[in-house]
Amino acid sequence: MAITVGMTNEMKLKTGPAHSAQKFYPKVPDVFGTPFLSGLFEGVSADLMAPHLGPGETSVGISMNLKHTAPTPLGMEVRAVTEVTGVEGRKITFKLEAFDEKEKIGEAVHERFIINLEKFLQRLEAKKS
């Protein structure tokens, strides 16, 4: 089955000390960090795509325009919802929203690209030499 506009997926994350913004800079509030929100958005989108990819294919993120609009105390659950809004060949575009137990905390537009994993790893290995 192909990836089509309108497909959705949801993922939840129970936040904890490992998700603190202070992991990236110690002089910020000890709350759910924006880099972890970005990762959750990538994960829920990649998870939507995975069952629809061919043998030897995977996906990589190529862009994200993210707004983290409200703080989440550590210990709360965060829910991310993704929706496919565009399919252009191997490039898939998503609209995302995130919610903690009280309110909407963020949104993003994210693009992922379908790649051949073997070719990708060969290119990566070539960079090492």
N, C-alpha and C positions, 0 to 999 in steps of 0.2 A: 504494500500500500504506500502510495506517495505522500509526502508531506504537503499539506494543503492549507491555504488561508482559512483561519477560523479554528484550527486545532488548538486545544488548550492542555495545560498540565499544571499541577500544583505540587509543592514540596514544603514540608515543615521542618523547622530546626529549633530545638530546645537550646537556648543560648546559655552560656556559662563563662567562667573565667577565661577559657581559651579563645573566646570571641571578643575580648575587650579591645577597644580602640587603643588602649595603652600598650598593646603588643607592638604597635607601630611608632608610638611616641608617648613617653611617660607623663608628659605634662598636659594631657587632655583628660576629659572626664572618663571614668571607668564605666562605659556603656557599650552596647553592641556597636562594633566598628563598621564604618562604611566599606572597607575592603572585604569584610565578611559578607555584607549585603551584596556586593558585586559578585562574589563567589557563589552565593546562593542563587542569584539571577542566572549566572552561567550554568550552574548545575541543573536547575529546573528546565532550562531550555535545551541543554545537551541531552537530558533524560527524555524529553519529548521526542527528539530526533532519533535517538539510538535504535529503536525497534524498526525504523523505516529505512535504515542505511543498508547498502549492499555489502557483500563479503569484502573485507579489506578496507572498508570505509570507516571513518570517524568524523568528528567535527571539531573545529577550533573557533574560538571567539576572535572576531576581527575588529569589533568596535562596541562601545557602550557609552551612552549618554545617560548618566545616572543622577537622580536627585534624591538625597537622603534628607527627608523633610521633618522627621520627628525622632527624638531619642527613645531607646528601648532599654529598660533596666536589665542587667544580666539576670538570668533565671527565667525570663519570659520566653514564650514560644513565638517564633516568627514564621509567618506563612507567606510563601511567594507564589504568585500566579503568573503564568506566561501564556501568551496567545500569539500564534503565527499571524503576522499582518502582511507578509510579502514573501514570495518565492520567485527568485530570478536565477534560473539555472541552479548552480550549486550554492548560491547565497540565500540564506533564510533570515528574515527580519522578524523580530519579536517585540511586542509591547508587554511590559511587566509592571506588576504592582506588588507591594509587600505590606503586610499588616502585622502588628503585634497584637497582644490580647486586648488592647484598648482602642487602637486607631490605625489609620493608614500611615506608614512610616517612610515610604519611598516609591519611586517609579523609575522606569528606564525604557529606553529603546536600545535593543541589542541586536547585533548581526553576528551570525555564525556562518562558516564556510565548510562545505563537505570536502574532505580530502581523502586521498589514498594514503593510508598509514605507512605503507612500505616506502613509497616515494618521499614522504615527509621525513621519515627516519634516516633515509639515505642522504637527504639534503642536510639534515642536522649533523650527521656524522662527518660530512664533507667540511663543515665549518670548523670542526675540531682539528683538522690537519693543516 
